[in-house]
Amino acid sequence: MTEKLKCVDLLQGFLDRVYGLASREQDSVLSRNCGHYDYAGGKFFVYITVFPEEVELVFEGEQVEGGSFVVSLDICTPEGKILKGKVMSAKGGCDEIRKALERSDASVLAEFLRFLNV
């Protein structure tokens, strides 16, 4: 598995975790759609859309040098309107990104819940 795919898996796992926490906060299982897109130049997007509210958590990432990434997380509508930009961001290899994500669980969940009308 390439470093880029490891980073994508790491980001998707984080979004899945936030989705699970949000479902528990609402005491229900929310519907979701998730995935990722790769673009030229090492850029990629990892997203999760939650229904029926249609709120997205979207990581925009880029591989900047061998094994290093820059990622930032926005809360958006499916049409691309940014509801809250740069909810969190990180730079580094997969280990640094993972540590930044672990520190951000609670703050990202709190921001996400604001837009789910909880």
KEGU-876889 format. One record per residue: residue in one letter; x, y, z of N, C-alpha, C, O, CB in turn; residue number from 1. Coordinates in Angstrom, 3 decimals. Glycine has a CB too. Example, Ala and Ser with C-alpha at 12.3 -4.5 7.8 and 13.67 -1.06 7.14 Angstrom:
# KEGU-876889
[atom 'A' [13.190 -5.690 7.800] [12.300 -4.500 7.800] [13.200 -3.300 7.800] [14.236 -3.319 8.465] [11.308 -4.473 9.046] 1]
[atom 'S' [12.850 -2.250 7.080] [13.670 -1.060 7.140] [12.900 0.030 7.870] [13.409 1.138 8.039] [14.084 -0.598 5.725] 2]
***
This chain:
# KEGU-876889
[atom 'M' [0.860 -1.177 0.000] [0.000 0.000 0.000] [0.907 1.241 0.000] [1.862 1.320 0.772] [-0.978 -0.003 1.244] 1]
[atom 'T' [0.600 2.193 -0.861] [1.396 3.418 -0.938] [1.119 4.320 0.263] [0.105 4.169 0.944] [1.100 4.171 -2.249] 2]
[atom 'E' [2.025 5.251 0.513] [1.831 6.207 1.605] [0.552 7.017 1.402] [-0.159 7.324 2.359] [3.042 7.149 1.715] 3]
[atom 'K' [0.271 7.355 0.153] [-0.939 8.135 -0.131] [-2.188 7.340 0.249] [-3.102 7.882 0.871] [-0.993 8.532 -1.626] 4]
[atom 'L' [-2.229 6.067 -0.119] [-3.386 5.236 0.240] [-3.491 5.047 1.750] [-4.594 4.988 2.292] [-3.295 3.869 -0.450] 5]
[atom 'K' [-2.353 4.953 2.431] [-2.376 4.871 3.892] [-2.984 6.135 4.487] [-3.771 6.070 5.432] [-0.955 4.650 4.446] 6]
[atom 'C' [-2.615 7.283 3.931] [-3.160 8.553 4.419] [-4.661 8.632 4.153] [-5.424 9.051 5.023] [-2.438 9.744 3.753] 7]
[atom 'V' [-5.090 8.232 2.954] [-6.518 8.232 2.615] [-7.282 7.323 3.576] [-8.340 7.707 4.076] [-6.736 7.772 1.145] 8]
[atom 'D' [-6.761 6.125 3.841] [-7.412 5.203 4.782] [-7.495 5.799 6.183] [-8.504 5.648 6.872] [-6.657 3.871 4.829] 9]
[atom 'L' [-6.441 6.469 6.593] [-6.405 7.118 7.904] [-7.479 8.194 8.012] [-8.192 8.268 9.014] [-5.022 7.727 8.161] 10]
[atom 'L' [-7.595 9.028 6.978] [-8.593 10.097 6.968] [-10.008 9.527 6.920] [-10.904 10.023 7.603] [-8.363 11.032 5.775] 11]
[atom 'Q' [-10.209 8.474 6.105] [-11.537 7.860 6.023] [-11.918 7.236 7.358] [-13.074 7.322 7.774] [-11.577 6.797 4.908] 12]
[atom 'G' [-10.967 6.614 8.028] [-11.227 6.047 9.349] [-11.630 7.113 10.355] [-12.517 6.892 11.180] [-10.002 5.306 9.850] 13]
[atom 'F' [-10.981 8.265 10.288] [-11.331 9.376 11.174] [-12.758 9.841 10.905] [-13.532 10.047 11.839] [-10.344 10.547 10.993] 14]
[atom 'L' [-13.107 10.006 9.628] [-14.466 10.445 9.282] [-15.497 9.414 9.724] [-16.570 9.777 10.207] [-14.584 10.695 7.765] 15]
[atom 'D' [-15.182 8.136 9.562] [-16.086 7.079 10.025] [-16.284 7.157 11.538] [-17.395 6.967 12.034] [-15.537 5.693 9.633] 16]
[atom 'R' [-15.212 7.435 12.262] [-15.289 7.549 13.721] [-16.162 8.737 14.128] [-16.992 8.616 15.029] [-13.877 7.694 14.324] 17]
[atom 'V' [-15.977 9.879 13.473] [-16.795 11.061 13.775] [-18.260 10.777 13.447] [-19.151 11.165 14.202] [-16.292 12.300 12.979] 18]
[atom 'Y' [-18.509 10.106 12.330] [-19.871 9.721 11.954] [-20.505 8.851 13.047] [-21.648 9.084 13.440] [-19.867 8.967 10.599] 19]
[atom 'G' [-19.768 7.854 13.534] [-20.281 6.980 14.587] [-20.590 7.744 15.864] [-21.621 7.516 16.497] [-19.286 5.879 14.880] 20]
[atom 'L' [-19.698 8.647 16.241] [-19.924 9.467 17.437] [-21.139 10.375 17.264] [-21.922 10.548 18.198] [-18.679 10.311 17.749] 21]
[atom 'A' [-21.298 10.954 16.075] [-22.454 11.821 15.805] [-23.748 11.016 15.866] [-24.752 11.500 16.389] [-22.314 12.504 14.422] 22]
[atom 'S' [-23.738 9.798 15.341] [-24.924 8.933 15.403] [-25.306 8.644 16.846] [-26.485 8.675 17.198] [-24.675 7.613 14.650] 23]
[atom 'R' [-24.310 8.363 17.683] [-24.590 8.092 19.100] [-25.124 9.334 19.805] [-26.021 9.236 20.642] [-23.323 7.594 19.811] 24]
[atom 'E' [-24.578 10.499 19.469] [-25.060 11.754 20.069] [-26.524 11.985 19.733] [-27.287 12.486 20.559] [-24.215 12.948 19.587] 25]
[atom 'Q' [-26.916 11.617 18.513] [-28.302 11.807 18.091] [-29.178 10.636 18.497] [-30.390 10.662 18.283] [-28.373 12.003 16.589] 26]
[atom 'D' [-28.579 9.614 19.080] [-29.299 8.420 19.499] [-30.021 7.764 18.327] [-31.113 7.216 18.479] [-30.293 8.764 20.599] 27]
[atom 'S' [-29.388 7.831 17.152] [-29.938 7.187 15.958] [-28.794 6.933 14.987] [-27.699 7.475 15.136] [-31.057 8.064 15.295] 28]
[atom 'V' [-29.065 6.111 14.004] [-28.074 5.861 12.970] [-28.386 6.776 11.798] [-29.458 6.690 11.200] [-28.063 4.359 12.533] 29]
[atom 'L' [-27.455 7.640 11.478] [-27.604 8.543 10.343] [-27.214 7.808 9.068] [-26.375 6.908 9.103] [-26.744 9.822 10.529] 30]
[atom 'S' [-27.810 8.182 7.952] [-27.403 7.628 6.664] [-26.179 8.378 6.181] [-25.986 9.548 6.511] [-28.552 7.711 5.622] 31]
[atom 'R' [-25.348 7.699 5.393] [-24.134 8.357 4.917] [-23.701 7.837 3.560] [-24.103 6.762 3.115] [-23.013 8.170 5.913] 32]
[atom 'N' [-22.881 8.628 2.932] [-22.190 8.273 1.706] [-20.752 8.718 1.915] [-20.516 9.806 2.441] [-22.850 8.943 0.418] 33]
[atom 'C' [-19.797 7.909 1.519] [-18.408 8.302 1.732] [-17.543 7.799 0.585] [-17.937 6.914 -0.175] [-17.887 7.761 3.077] 34]
[atom 'G' [-16.364 8.381 0.479] [-15.438 7.967 -0.556] [-14.274 8.922 -0.662] [-14.044 9.759 0.211] [-16.143 7.860 -1.882] 35]
[atom 'H' [-13.536 8.776 -1.765] [-12.426 9.686 -2.011] [-12.193 9.822 -3.512] [-12.583 8.965 -4.305] [-11.145 9.193 -1.303] 36]
[atom 'Y' [-11.551 10.916 -3.871] [-11.183 11.199 -5.252] [-9.706 11.538 -5.302] [-9.185 12.210 -4.412] [-12.037 12.355 -5.839] 37]
[atom 'D' [-9.033 11.071 -6.342] [-7.637 11.419 -6.586] [-7.561 12.348 -7.782] [-8.297 12.185 -8.756] [-6.775 10.151 -6.820] 38]
[atom 'Y' [-6.670 13.321 -7.705] [-6.464 14.270 -8.792] [-4.990 14.324 -9.142] [-4.144 13.866 -8.375] [-6.985 15.672 -8.412] 39]
[atom 'A' [-4.689 14.877 -10.288] [-3.307 15.020 -10.736] [-2.512 15.856 -9.736] [-3.070 16.684 -9.016] [-3.253 15.663 -12.138] 40]
[atom 'G' [-1.228 15.628 -9.708] [-0.367 16.421 -8.843] [-0.382 15.998 -7.390] [0.052 16.758 -6.524] [-0.755 17.837 -8.932] 41]
[atom 'G' [-0.873 14.795 -7.101] [-0.856 14.303 -5.726] [-1.985 14.804 -4.852] [-1.983 14.552 -3.647] [0.415 14.665 -5.100] 42]
[atom 'K' [-2.960 15.516 -5.430] [-4.085 16.029 -4.632] [-5.172 14.964 -4.497] [-5.350 14.117 -5.372] [-4.673 17.312 -5.275] 43]
[atom 'F' [-5.889 15.030 -3.381] [-6.978 14.085 -3.151] [-7.998 14.688 -2.194] [-7.699 15.604 -1.428] [-6.436 12.751 -2.593] 44]
[atom 'F' [-9.213 14.145 -2.260] [-10.298 14.532 -1.363] [-10.847 13.266 -0.728] [-11.005 12.246 -1.398] [-11.423 15.322 -2.121] 45]
[atom 'V' [-11.136 13.335 0.560] [-11.776 12.244 1.290] [-12.998 12.857 1.961] [-12.885 13.879 2.638] [-10.792 11.562 2.347] 46]
[atom 'Y' [-14.168 12.241 1.778] [-15.395 12.886 2.258] [-16.362 11.887 2.875] [-16.281 10.678 2.658] [-16.080 13.621 1.119] 47]
[atom 'I' [-17.276 12.447 3.652] [-18.445 11.717 4.134] [-19.615 12.698 4.100] [-19.502 13.824 4.587] [-18.215 11.123 5.593] 48]
[atom 'T' [-20.734 12.270 3.526] [-21.959 13.066 3.495] [-22.968 12.396 4.412] [-23.189 11.188 4.326] [-22.523 13.207 2.033] 49]
[atom 'V' [-23.576 13.177 5.286] [-24.550 12.642 6.242] [-25.943 13.115 5.842] [-26.166 14.301 5.600] [-24.212 13.085 7.704] 50]
[atom 'F' [-26.877 12.165 5.778] [-28.258 12.444 5.404] [-29.157 12.252 6.615] [-28.782 11.480 7.497] [-28.711 11.536 4.235] 51]
[atom 'P' [-30.295 12.883 6.725] [-30.952 13.728 5.725] [-30.463 15.178 5.727] [-30.911 15.969 4.898] [-32.435 13.708 5.953] 52]
[atom 'E' [-29.562 15.544 6.630] [-29.117 16.935 6.730] [-28.275 17.381 5.545] [-28.175 18.578 5.275] [-28.333 17.128 7.995] 53]
[atom 'E' [-27.666 16.434 4.830] [-26.787 16.716 3.699] [-25.661 17.671 4.083] [-25.460 18.718 3.467] [-27.590 17.299 2.546] 54]
[atom 'V' [-24.948 17.275 5.108] [-23.763 17.999 5.558] [-22.567 17.101 5.281] [-22.609 15.902 5.554] [-23.854 18.390 7.088] 55]
[atom 'E' [-21.503 17.680 4.740] [-20.312 16.910 4.411] [-19.120 17.328 5.254] [-18.940 18.506 5.563] [-19.982 17.060 2.942] 56]
[atom 'L' [-18.324 16.359 5.613] [-16.984 16.593 6.133] [-16.048 16.240 4.984] [-16.088 15.120 4.475] [-16.679 15.737 7.451] 57]
[atom 'V' [-15.209 17.179 4.575] [-14.354 16.973 3.408] [-12.905 17.299 3.756] [-12.577 18.427 4.121] [-14.830 17.837 2.221] 58]
[atom 'F' [-12.049 16.291 3.636] [-10.612 16.511 3.744] [-10.069 16.807 2.357] [-10.317 16.057 1.412] [-9.895 15.280 4.377] 59]
[atom 'E' [-9.335 17.888 2.237] [-8.567 18.165 1.028] [-7.121 17.894 1.388] [-6.615 18.420 2.379] [-8.779 19.648 0.502] 60]
[atom 'G' [-6.458 17.082 0.596] [-5.083 16.721 0.902] [-4.191 16.789 -0.313] [-4.645 16.788 -1.457] [-5.028 15.348 1.489] 61]
[atom 'E' [-2.900 16.849 -0.022] [-1.909 16.871 -1.092] [-0.627 16.242 -0.575] [-0.181 16.517 0.539] [-1.654 18.322 -1.599] 62]
[atom 'Q' [-0.047 15.389 -1.411] [1.256 14.836 -1.074] [2.291 15.857 -1.523] [2.424 16.129 -2.716] [1.492 13.426 -1.749] 63]
[atom 'V' [3.027 16.424 -0.565] [3.939 17.525 -0.873] [5.371 17.069 -1.091] [6.105 17.704 -1.848] [3.905 18.538 0.229] 64]
[atom 'E' [5.779 16.008 -0.462] [7.090 15.412 -0.679] [7.003 13.978 -0.209] [6.092 13.629 0.541] [8.226 16.197 0.068] 65]
[atom 'G' [7.920 13.152 -0.629] [7.857 11.726 -0.327] [7.394 11.399 1.075] [8.142 11.588 2.035] [9.178 11.123 -0.540] 66]
[atom 'G' [6.188 10.917 1.208] [5.664 10.508 2.502] [5.080 11.608 3.362] [4.581 11.328 4.452] [6.717 9.858 3.248] 67]
[atom 'S' [5.127 12.862 2.906] [4.539 13.969 3.674] [3.290 14.489 2.985] [3.195 14.520 1.758] [5.556 15.112 3.856] 68]
[atom 'F' [2.334 14.896 3.813] [1.049 15.367 3.313] [0.644 16.644 4.026] [1.064 16.910 5.152] [-0.030 14.292 3.488] 69]
[atom 'V' [-0.174 17.420 3.351] [-0.853 18.557 3.958] [-2.336 18.265 3.805] [-2.806 18.039 2.690] [-0.439 19.945 3.289] 70]
[atom 'V' [-3.085 18.265 4.909] [-4.526 18.008 4.858] [-5.267 19.074 5.651] [-4.774 19.573 6.663] [-4.857 16.597 5.408] 71]
[atom 'S' [-6.455 19.413 5.176] [-7.329 20.314 5.931] [-8.759 19.827 5.790] [-9.136 19.260 4.764] [-7.192 21.791 5.438] 72]
[atom 'L' [-9.549 20.051 6.824] [-10.923 19.562 6.890] [-11.895 20.726 6.884] [-11.768 21.658 7.678] [-11.135 18.696 8.140] 73]
[atom 'D' [-12.868 20.666 5.981] [-13.936 21.656 5.904] [-15.274 20.960 6.134] [-15.419 19.765 5.877] [-13.921 22.392 4.530] 74]
[atom 'I' [-16.246 21.724 6.618] [-17.635 21.266 6.683] [-18.364 22.004 5.575] [-18.336 23.233 5.517] [-18.298 21.531 8.110] 75]
[atom 'C' [-19.024 21.246 4.687] [-19.615 21.817 3.471] [-21.019 21.277 3.229] [-21.489 20.362 3.904] [-18.728 21.523 2.259] 76]
[atom 'T' [-21.668 21.881 2.236] [-22.883 21.314 1.661] [-22.453 20.463 0.469] [-21.333 20.621 -0.016] [-23.914 22.440 1.234] 77]
[atom 'P' [-23.319 19.556 -0.020] [-22.963 18.771 -1.194] [-22.694 19.632 -2.436] [-22.015 19.194 -3.365] [-24.063 17.785 -1.492] 78]
[atom 'E' [-23.223 20.842 -2.445] [-22.989 21.743 -3.574] [-21.633 22.437 -3.475] [-21.233 23.144 -4.400] [-24.098 22.786 -3.652] 79]
[atom 'G' [-20.928 22.244 -2.374] [-19.606 22.830 -2.215] [-19.544 24.097 -1.389] [-18.465 24.660 -1.201] [-19.052 23.107 -3.526] 80]
[atom 'K' [-20.683 24.559 -0.891] [-20.673 25.756 -0.045] [-20.002 25.412 1.287] [-20.410 24.471 1.968] [-22.129 26.300 0.186] 81]
[atom 'I' [-18.984 26.169 1.648] [-18.266 25.915 2.894] [-19.048 26.509 4.061] [-19.280 27.716 4.124] [-16.833 26.506 2.838] 82]
[atom 'L' [-19.448 25.636 4.980] [-20.155 26.063 6.186] [-19.164 26.463 7.274] [-19.414 27.394 8.040] [-21.082 24.943 6.693] 83]
[atom 'K' [-18.043 25.756 7.337] [-16.967 26.063 8.292] [-15.669 25.548 7.680] [-15.501 24.345 7.480] [-17.234 25.411 9.720] 84]
[atom 'G' [-14.766 26.458 7.389] [-13.500 26.088 6.774] [-12.422 25.787 7.794] [-12.448 26.292 8.916] [-13.036 27.180 5.863] 85]
[atom 'K' [-11.483 24.965 7.393] [-10.315 24.601 8.207] [-10.677 24.260 9.651] [-10.143 24.837 10.598] [-9.313 25.733 8.198] 86]
[atom 'V' [-11.590 23.316 9.790] [-11.975 22.832 11.112] [-10.748 22.232 11.805] [-10.585 22.341 13.021] [-13.124 21.780 11.008] 87]
[atom 'M' [-9.899 21.604 11.010] [-8.602 21.131 11.498] [-7.682 20.997 10.305] [-8.139 20.846 9.172] [-8.729 19.771 12.269] 88]
[atom 'S' [-6.394 21.051 10.557] [-5.414 20.842 9.495] [-4.174 20.208 10.097] [-3.929 20.302 11.300] [-5.062 22.178 8.776] 89]
[atom 'A' [-3.396 19.559 9.238] [-2.184 18.895 9.700] [-1.212 18.760 8.541] [-1.599 18.782 7.373] [-2.505 17.511 10.309] 90]
[atom 'K' [0.048 18.622 8.889] [1.098 18.408 7.895] [2.080 17.393 8.453] [2.432 17.438 9.631] [1.820 19.746 7.529] 91]
[atom 'G' [2.521 16.471 7.595] [3.524 15.496 8.002] [3.255 14.143 7.378] [2.436 14.008 6.469] [3.564 15.373 9.514] 92]
[atom 'G' [3.956 13.151 7.880] [3.740 11.785 7.441] [2.492 11.208 8.090] [1.807 11.889 8.853] [4.955 10.920 7.761] 93]
[atom 'C' [2.203 9.959 7.787] [0.991 9.323 8.314] [0.953 9.330 9.839] [-0.115 9.513 10.423] [0.889 7.893 7.808] 94]
[atom 'D' [2.091 9.134 10.493] [2.097 9.136 11.964] [1.727 10.499 12.526] [0.956 10.590 13.482] [3.469 8.719 12.490] 95]
[atom 'E' [2.272 11.560 11.938] [1.940 12.912 12.401] [0.481 13.244 12.143] [-0.180 13.859 12.980] [2.833 13.944 11.718] 96]
[atom 'I' [-0.020 12.837 10.984] [-1.429 13.076 10.646] [-2.323 12.330 11.639] [-3.301 12.885 12.140] [-1.738 12.622 9.181] 97]
[atom 'R' [-1.983 11.069 11.921] [-2.775 10.270 12.867] [-2.831 10.938 14.240] [-3.899 11.009 14.847] [-2.187 8.851 12.996] 98]
[atom 'K' [-1.703 11.424 14.732] [-1.669 12.089 16.037] [-2.517 13.359 16.038] [-3.218 13.638 17.011] [-0.225 12.426 16.423] 99]
[atom 'A' [-2.456 14.123 14.959] [-3.273 15.341 14.860] [-4.757 14.992 14.849] [-5.563 15.689 15.465] [-2.907 16.142 13.592] 100]
[atom 'L' [-5.121 13.921 14.152] [-6.522 13.491 14.114] [-6.997 13.066 15.500] [-8.103 13.409 15.916] [-6.705 12.335 13.114] 101]
[atom 'E' [-6.162 12.323 16.208] [-6.536 11.875 17.555] [-6.788 13.055 18.486] [-7.684 13.005 19.328] [-5.444 10.976 18.140] 102]
[atom 'R' [-6.001 14.113 18.336] [-6.183 15.304 19.176] [-7.419 16.097 18.776] [-7.889 16.932 19.549] [-4.951 16.200 19.097] 103]
[atom 'S' [-7.954 15.853 17.585] [-9.040 16.675 17.043] [-10.417 16.043 17.129] [-11.402 16.687 16.767] [-8.754 16.995 15.630] 104]
[atom 'D' [-10.522 14.804 17.594] [-11.820 14.109 17.642] [-12.927 14.970 18.241] [-13.958 15.193 17.607] [-11.693 12.826 18.444] 105]
[atom 'A' [-12.714 15.447 19.448] [-13.770 16.166 20.177] [-14.128 17.483 19.509] [-15.309 17.813 19.403] [-13.337 16.426 21.613] 106]
[atom 'S' [-13.142 18.239 19.059] [-13.435 19.547 18.460] [-14.128 19.399 17.109] [-15.034 20.170 16.792] [-12.144 20.358 18.296] 107]
[atom 'V' [-13.711 18.416 16.310] [-14.372 18.190 15.018] [-15.806 17.723 15.246] [-16.721 18.193 14.570] [-13.590 17.147 14.171] 108]
[atom 'L' [-16.011 16.810 16.182] [-17.366 16.339 16.483] [-18.252 17.498 16.917] [-19.389 17.607 16.458] [-17.334 15.259 17.577] 109]
[atom 'A' [-17.754 18.359 17.788] [-18.549 19.503 18.268] [-18.958 20.414 17.115] [-20.111 20.840 17.042] [-17.756 20.308 19.312] 110]
[atom 'E' [-18.031 20.712 16.223] [-18.356 21.568 15.072] [-19.355 20.879 14.149] [-20.296 21.510 13.669] [-17.077 21.931 14.289] 111]
[atom 'F' [-19.154 19.592 13.900] [-20.038 18.838 13.017] [-21.458 18.805 13.576] [-22.420 18.998 12.833] [-19.510 17.410 12.821] 112]
[atom 'L' [-21.594 18.563 14.872] [-22.919 18.501 15.493] [-23.658 19.828 15.393] [-24.887 19.843 15.320] [-22.795 18.092 16.950] 113]
[atom 'R' [-22.941 20.929 15.390] [-23.587 22.242 15.228] [-24.371 22.306 13.921] [-25.434 22.924 13.860] [-22.536 23.370 15.266] 114]
[atom 'F' [-23.853 21.674 12.888] [-24.505 21.732 11.582] [-25.507 20.603 11.372] [-26.237 20.595 10.381] [-23.466 21.693 10.489] 115]
[atom 'L' [-25.545 19.655 12.296] [-26.558 18.593 12.243] [-27.771 18.948 13.090] [-28.669 18.123 13.259] [-25.963 17.261 12.714] 116]
[atom 'N' [-27.808 20.167 13.624] [-28.927 20.656 14.433] [-29.188 19.792 15.652] [-30.339 19.501 15.977] [-30.176 20.729 13.595] 117]
[atom 'V' [-28.134 19.387 16.319] [-28.278 18.584 17.544] [-28.384 19.516 18.721] [-28.513 19.062 19.858] [-27.088 17.600 17.732] 118]
***
